[in-house]
Every structure is written in structure tokens, then in C-alpha cells.
Amino acid sequence: MIVVSIQFFIESIARISSTTEVESSPIIIITLLIGILVKLGLFIYANRLFKQTKLLSSKALAVDNLFDVLISTLVLVSLIIQPFFSVSIDRVVGLLIAVLIAWSAWQILMQSVRRVLGEALPLKQINNIR
């Protein structure tokens, strides 16, 4: 996720100097809506799986799907409101998306490191193990 955020950030910076305009069509909007709904369903599934298993890989999958929903929603909103702006806002949205992905990846990484370094288990879980 960190690598993706860095690539996304670099591409967004490169697009700021570009004059290419983003075009929208009904099929793009419909595809984004379908993708948002599918990823939302996957987020709900992965989140339930995490609550049952407490596996960080399940949480990472849930967060990844949630950020896919957020990213797709930001893209959809930027496509819809773009005609009302004189400048292309997709470049700024790209930077925002890159920062959000990096923040999420950092949070997951830090949680994993804390577990590996010996974060204390809750007392209830210790008693269950005994």
C-alpha cells in the first residue's frame, strides 16, 4: 500500500504540469458506482472476518476495500463536479488519495509492528488461552 501511495503521488504531481483533461461518460459513472457497491460488500465481509478471527491480514483486506470505496467515490465526485470548475480538480484529488493510502498503510504497519514486538494481550484473551 505504501508503494502504491508513492506511485499515485508521483503520478499526481506529474499530472499537475500536464494539460490533459479528464473526460467523463455515463458508462464510466455506472462502472464506478458498480465498483463502489462491490468493494463496499467486500469491506463488510472482510471486516466481519476480522472481528471473528482478529487476523491483521483480514483487517488489511477490509481497510484496502474501504479505501477502494473512498478512492472510487472521490473519483466519481470529481468527475461529477469537474464541469463547475475552470481548473482540473482530478490532480488535487489524486494527491489527496495518495496521502490517504499512505496514512492507512502506515497505521496497518504500526499495528503489525506493535504485535510483533509484544503488545500485551487483553486479560480475557489470556484467560481463554489458559
Buried (B, 14 or more C-beta within 10 A) or exposed (E): BEEBBBEBBEBBEEBEEEEEEBEBEEEBBEEBEEBBEBBBEBBEBBBEBBEEEEEBEBBBBBBBBBBBBBBBBBBBEBBEEBEEEEEBBBBEBBBBBBBBBBEBBEEBEEBBEEEEEEEEEEEEEEEEEE
